[in-house]
Amino acid sequence: MTDTTRAAPVAGGRDEWSPRILPPVPELSERQKLACAFRILARGGFTENIAGHITMRHPDGDDLWVNPWGLWWDEMTASDLCRVDADAHVVDGKWDVTPAIHIHTELHRRRSDAAVVIHNHPYHATVLAALGLLPEMVHQTTALFDGDLAFVEEYTGEVATADLGAELAVAIGDKSVVILANHGVIITGSSVEEATYRAATVDRQCRLMYDLVTSGRPYKLLPASFLGPMKRSLIERGPDYFWGGAVRTLLRHEPEVLD
């Protein structure tokens, strides 16, 4: 290679490289994983006091697991989760669930890829929601969201009916990260691990975007040709890495989450 020849960029993802082995993660049921997701995101500042819900499609059908109304994310345990049917009626659980669960039921109904749906009002995402902005491709980690971001322009109040949930689901379409004007963020994923990794990543990228905008200085975008490879590396390798460390850290301090 001469001084004027540049090395070829990597293809990214598992085709480029996969770890031979990862540090062990405790074996968890799907219900325990969901309980862990609540606490992991709460520890990362993703919550806004009484706001927010996460749903997971039950492995046996169209029912969903969801957090009950009245418990904070950082006190959730596996046994606290409620089971609701596709129309949001509680079929198993000790407490009620929010009518805003229709944000979730209609997305699950329309999106086979949305096994998990996360909604809350993390601070920096909410700042961008008020500014009418989306994170731009300014950092390699932002590439995780390339092609998967959308902004819902209209604020429609509390999404507390199936009809309002259906309208929102149509507006979201096939996107996996959506900022809702004057509201918050919705994240979908094919697994708890994937959805939690996306959620844990998005607010930092929103903060980065806000800091760049308010700096008043020009900022650089990633070259478009590198977005695909970087996204593949992040989405194909990132969830397992993130989830393993987050769960091990959580269980060292809060093992009761599995109860």
Secondary structure as UniProt FT lines:
FT   TURN            3..4
FT   HELIX           13..16
FT   HELIX           30..43
FT   TURN            44..45
FT   TURN            49..50
FT   STRAND          53..57
FT   TURN            59..60
FT   STRAND          64..66
FT   TURN            69..70
FT   HELIX           73..75
FT   HELIX           78..80
FT   STRAND          82..84
FT   TURN            86..87
FT   STRAND          90..92
FT   HELIX           99..101
FT   HELIX           102..110
FT   TURN            112..113
FT   STRAND          116..120
FT   HELIX           123..131
FT   HELIX           140..145
FT   TURN            146..148
FT   STRAND          149..152
FT   HELIX           162..172
FT   TURN            173..174
FT   STRAND          177..180
FT   TURN            181..182
FT   STRAND          185..189
FT   HELIX           192..215
FT   HELIX           224..226
FT   HELIX           227..253
FT   HELIX           255..258
//
